[in-house]
């Protein structure tokens, strides 16, 4: 290992310790690989390609702490909101179907009554009218 390689590893380890302790110096303090690289003062690809063991160790420590990344939290919140909207839409659709069925029954009753009234009108107009004396 070269001196630069060792220095990078030491910087990454120190940065991971600061982030996990909640005392960031160079980053926003998020428990992410991007924040770890920024905190260590190395490019992200150095961390994700050259020092994968340290990246994996950091991610494992974050999981042990039970921390949920902000991105995952936002996605879970968005998923919950979407599920709620879908449930509301499904309820609205059920109500519309019920209303549609009721209206179809009403139309059928009115059509039947209309036909009966037309028949009565036809019968009444064909009756013979006789004057009374």
Helices and strands as residue ranges (DSSP letters): H 3-21, H 33-40, H 44-45, I 46-50, H 52-64, H 70-126
